[in-house]
Amino acid sequence: MNTKKIALLVSSLALAGPVVAADYKVDPAHTTAVFEVSHMGFSTLMGRFNELEGSYQFDADNPAAAKASFTIEADSVDTNHKERDKHLRSPDFFDVRQYPTLNFASTGYEGDKEGGKLSGDLTVHGVSQPVTFDVSFIGEGEDPWGGYRNGFNAETTIKRSDFGMSYGLPGVGDDIQIKLFVEGIRQ
């Protein structure tokens, strides 16, 4: 009797097929994209983008297969100063009429389920450059609404001049630190 049950269990597991990476949709209400830049070498200016979307695949058993893509609405830039934000949207900086989005598409991941390096192409101001984010896993679990979520933090530093944005150098710093605080909902 037990032999038949074991054979049935093994057969059903074989038919189930391999486990695949889970697909996650970024929850924009619980995800933040922020940046920091030096102002004249005297202080650090912080800002954020209020509108973003994205998705990613992650399999804890095969982290190297991770994939991610994000789109940020450039005109959602917010530094808590309306005139500065208007200037940032102008052709001097993001030129949001010509380049309405910032985009990231991953090309590879090295690390484990706790963190690693996510490489990809970042497009800002119509220019694409390779970047690498340092990624750290925050946590995962079921939410109160019957869904399943996980979260990651990621950060990198870029040179804005590499993306054709050199207005105001060196008073406005060239190095931009980007931080993403991501929460995704498994699909």
N, C-alpha and C positions, 0 to 999 in steps of 0.2 A: 504494500500500500504506500509506504513512505517513498519508495523508489519512483512510483508513478507520479506522486506529487512533486518530487524534486525535478523529474524530467519535464513535467508540465510547466513548472516555474522557469526552468532554464530555457525552454522553448519560447515562452512568452517574452522573456527578457531579450532573446535574440531577435524576435520579431519587432521589438520596440525600436530598434535601431540605435545609432550612436547619439549621445547627448550633444546638442548643438549650442552654440553661444546664444545667450539671451539677448534679445533686442530691447533697448531702453529708449524712451522718448524723454528728452529733457523737460523737466517741469519748470517753466519760466517763472512761476511764482516763488520757487524755492532755489533758484539759480541766480548767481550774480557774476557779472564780469566787471572787474575794476582795473584801474591803471594808476600808476604813480609816475610823476616826472618832476625833475628838479626845476625850481623857479629861481633863476639867477644865482644858483648856488647857495641861496639863503634859506630855502625851505623846500618842502616836498608838497606838490599839489596832487590831490587825489580826485579821481573822477570815476564814473561808472557809465555803463550802457544799460538803459532800462528795457530794451526790447531785444530779445534773442530767442532763438530756437535751435534745436539740434537733436541728434540721435547718436547712439553708440551701441556697439555689441561688446559684450564681455562674457568670457567663460573662465571661471576661476581655475578650471583644470587645464586650460590652454590659453594663458594670458597673452602669448605672442600673437594670437589671432585677433586681438582687440582692434576695433575700428571706431572712429569717431568723426563726426562732421558737425560744425556749428555755423550759424549765420547770425550776424549781429546787425541790427539796423543802425547805420552810422548817425542818422539824425536823432537818435535817442541818447546821444552823449549828454551827460549831466555832471557838471562840476559845482553845482549849487550856486552858480553865478550866471544869470541870463545873458548878459552881454558877452561874457567869455564863451559861453556855449554857442551863441550865435556866430562868434568869430571862428570857433572850432569847426562849425558846419560849413564855413566859407571856403572858397578855392585856396586860401592860405594854408589850410590844414586838410580836413577830410573831403572837402568839395562834394557834399552829399548829393547835389543834383546830378553830378556826373558819375559818382561812385556811391550808390545808396547803401551798399552792404560791405561788411568785413566778413570774410569767409575763411574757415579752416577745414581742411580735409586731411585726415591722418594717412600716413604711408607706412607706419610700422610702430611696434611697441616692443621694448626690451625691459623685462622686469618680471615680477611675480604678482600675485593677487593683492599684495599689500602696497605695491607702488613700483615705479620705474620711470622710464623715459618714453614719452609719446612723441614721435616725430611726424611731421606733416608739412603741408604747404599752407601758409597764411597769406591771404590776399587783402591788402589794404591800399586804398587810393589807386586801385587798378594795377598794383604791382604785387606779384607773387614771390615769396621768398621761403626757403626752408627754415623751419623753427623746430625746437625741441622743448617740450614742456616736461618739467619734473612733476610727476603725478603721485599723489598719496591717497590711499583708500581710507575712507572715513567710517563707513558702516553700511549695514543692509538689514532688511527685515520687512515684515508685513506691516502695512499701514492700517489705520482704523476703518478704512473704506473697502477692505478686501483686496487691495492691490499689494504689489511688492516693489520696494524701492531700494536704491543704493546711492551712495554719494562718494564723490571724489573731489579733491582739491588739486589744482594744477597751476603752475606758474612758470613764466619765462621772462626773459628780457630781450627786447629788440631795439634796434636803432631806427628811429623814425626816418632818418635820412635815407636808409636803405629802401624805403617805400615812397621816395619822392616827396617827402614832407620835411623841408629844411627851413621853412619860415621861422624867423626869430632865433636861430642858432647864434651864439651859444646861450643867450639869455634864458630861453626855454630849452631845457636839456634834450639831448639826443637819445639818451637811454630811457626807454619806457618799460617799466616793469608791469607785466600783465598777470593778473590773478583771476582764476576761475574757480568758483565754488559751485559745484554741480550736484544736483539731485535729479535722478532719473526714475521713471516709472516703467517697470517691465511691461512689455506689450504682449 
